[in-house]
């Protein structure tokens, strides 16, 4: 196993560069764990809007019923009927909705005519839409009674409206499971893992290939008693061992930080996805290692490739914040599909056939990238061997 031992001796001599990316990753992982804030509860909660109610009609029972209904669903703020003061209250958000009941409102409603209330609101606000829905609900219900029960007294109409509008529907939210905060944290952890994984593998594999691709050394190896097939086998074994060792080191911190979560289905899927990505990254690193000609180029390619794919694929900037054109370009890299699978795993509350199909499809695409690049690398190596 002389070639295998030589492989790791070369890695040992280049451990300084490799350790830099390992330390960077660990620092990012620790910062993420300490600064992460779990998402706020997104369940619906009713919030009352501050409104002003101005009545220019008579103090009828119908108007009083409307005011009582709004008081139950909003906060009525007592303001004088003064244009300047109403505008100031709206500007400083003392109120968000000003409703004015015009003269003749009661008579028009009882006679079945269409009634138009006057309103002044904060532009494009949700409170505007919410209050419109409440008021329209009251008016539409009142209009239904006056249309089909003509001659109905104000007292009866107000009583019917209060009874009908007091009806509430019971809503039950059914969840397929709970979402662990560790899922979000570990998702970010494994997203950042791709950057360090690419950089470490490119540097490690390229440093070895620079030595073994040296013309004089290749000629000496051809004259050695070790067969070419044995050399190639030990080289492949060395690359796989280095990749798996790197993967084990990078994922080790996840077991310390997230504990038993890593043995749950989401945790196991994240580990599987990262292992598949490691194989694809190794394949690309092997191609780069056979193309670079100097140590300076090796470091430059490692930085550009690792950082470039990370920025456009969603490692440092979430994919949902990236433009369509950027994501289209990123889809031609394995990092994009790796991050996509990680995000789906971290966001899933439960795993069904559709969710798993999407996740495994991304994994297969990552593996396909690795196989395709490996095939190109083997063709390149054979071509060089023929030319030599």
WONORWO-V154864 format. One record per run of one state. SS is the DSSP state (H for helix, E for strand, C for the rest). FROM is the first residue (numbers start at 1). LEN is the number of residues. Records with the same first field share a line. If there is no record, write none. Layout:
BEGIN
SS->FROM-LEN / FROM-LEN
END
This chain:
BEGIN
C->1-1 / 14-1 / 36-13 / 56-5 / 77-6 / 92-5 / 102-3 / 111-7 / 122-4 / 149-5 / 166-15 / 213-2 / 224-4 / 264-1 / 292-3 / 314-5 / 322-2 / 331-3 / 348-5 / 388-1
H->2-12 / 15-21 / 61-13 / 83-9 / 105-6 / 126-23 / 154-12 / 181-32 / 215-9 / 228-36 / 265-27 / 295-19 / 319-3 / 324-7 / 334-14 / 353-35
E->49-7 / 74-3 / 97-5 / 118-4
END
